[in-house]
């Protein structure tokens, strides 16, 4: 692992951008008040000693796999909280919001034990990001294969949510890396949704010939879910307004930085007059800092059945979103666990509908023992 004290050229620039940014992820609210929010019934803290968890994955082994920003990948027993460190990536650079981030497993893990992860690393005078694939064997990860490299990165705005679609393509979100010009630049992988074959190659039917780019014009999407209706949705951080839920469509432009949220200002309308821009199907002003996004289909928590479920950082809650019949708009928004657990980074669902969330403390940079995985059995 590359520690902050060892960074030279990137350290000053990254920290300057990080602390000057009016950003999503590092915004804070007042600490949780145990007397507010819905009454919580039958919840259980599985583990409370994690160092800034980012991704939770339900493994084929029925363990929770977790990434931590410091480079650790672990398997955690969901019943007793026992943690087994599978691998620590040696060259992860954790600066601000960067580090080891997204993870997904091959859908046929028993025969293809591949683990895909995204992490940032020190490239001398700047941070870069790479997408890699490991093979799980003998209780550890081996054979790192770099699928995509030299993606612009920074102390914030690194995207990094991974998803494998039903037709076996790998999707990845990337942030604008603090450089808004990159989101509209088709020569840059920053500020995009990317689509790859599982070996890292470019699918022949991608919308831009010879490019991994699937959509452009994004600021910092950190949620990505494939809905049973066949649509792909993302959750995305806005600056100080207009956090978004987007329906992701091949080859489309989502406007950032020229359009923020709906097309409703003179400059946004002027840009949209010459460029087809897809507006969000839902947005929040002021921002709430959306993170992970899943779709819940189980009867175990009936209040969430057949709804998009989103974890929230700044506003410290879980949001349930009901789609209209054709999936083109949000018809209802519901809030759960308001300021009950602090910042909520991620959520994972077991095949039987068990719900686990990863918490990130009460404020950005909180290193107390509140970085936890909690099971929610009932609301």
Buried (B, 14 or more C-beta within 10 A) or exposed (E): BBEBEEBEEBBEBBBEBBEEBEBBBBBBBEBBEEEEBBEBEEBEEBBBEBEBBBBBBBBBEEBBBBBBBBBBBBBBBBEEBEBEEBBBBEEBBBBBBBBBBBBBBBEEBEEEBBBBBBBBBBBEEBBBBBBBBBBBEEEBBEEBEEBBBEBBBBBBBBBBBBBBBEEEBBBBBBBBBBBBEBBBBEEBBBBBBBBBBBEBEBBEEBBBEEBBBBBBBBBBBBBBBBBEEEBBBBBBBBBEEBBBBBBBBEEBBBBBBBBBBBBEEEEBEEBBEEEEBBBBBBBBEEBBBBBBBBBBEBEBBEEBEEBBBBBBBBBBBBBBBEBEEEBEBBEEBEBBBBBBBBBBBBBBBBEEBBBBBBBBBBBBEBEEEBBBBBBBBEB
